[in-house]
Amino acid sequence: MTNINILIISFVFVFIATIFWFWMLADCIHHKFKHKKLMLEWFLLIAFTYFVGALTYYFMVKRRFNKF
């Protein structure tokens, strides 16, 4: 694989990860938490840990509430 292919694949991954990150931030803002403090904690976690925080939020909050 050439360097340009690796660069393109990396760009696509970062682009998709950024879209997912924004999606989880928006969902966190619009999600109905019991306490505003909990929303702030999730928002800060997602904002400062980027993709890892977004994945954590997705599996612990968003996916759990979408099942019902």
N, C-alpha and C positions, 0 to 999 in steps of 0.2 A: 504494500500500500504506500502510495506516495505521500509526501508531506501535505500536499493540497487536499487530498482526500481526508486525512486526519483532521485538518483544519476545518473543513466543511462539516464533518461529523461532529466535531466539538462545538461548532457554532450552532448547529441544529439542536444538540442536547441542551446547551445553555439557553437558547431561545425558548424551547419547550419548558425547561425548568423555571424560567422567569415568568412565563404565562401561568404555569401552575401556581407559582408563588403569589402572583397578583390575585388569582382566583381564590386561593385560601385566605388571603388578607381580606378580600371583599366579603367572603362568606363569614369570616370571623366578626366583621363589623355588623353584618346583618343578622347574625345568629342570635336567637333569644336565650341568653344566659340568665340564670337565676340572679346573679349578682354582677354588677358592672365591673367590679374588681377582677372577676374571672375573665371577662372579655379583654380587659386591659392586659392581664398576664399572658393570655394566649396571643394577643396582637403583638406584644413585645417579643415573645418567644419566636413567632413566625418572622417578624421583621429583622431580628438580629441573627437568626441562625439560618436564614435563607431556605434552601431546599430541604434540609433536615427538619427544620421546624414545621415547614409546610406539610411534609410527609407525616410527621407526628400528629399534627392537628387533623389531617385527613383520616387517619386510622383511629384516632382516639375520640374525635368529636363528630366530624361530618359523616363518616360512614356509619357510625353507631346510630345516629338519629335518622338517617335515610332509610334504614331497614324497616322502620315502623310506619 
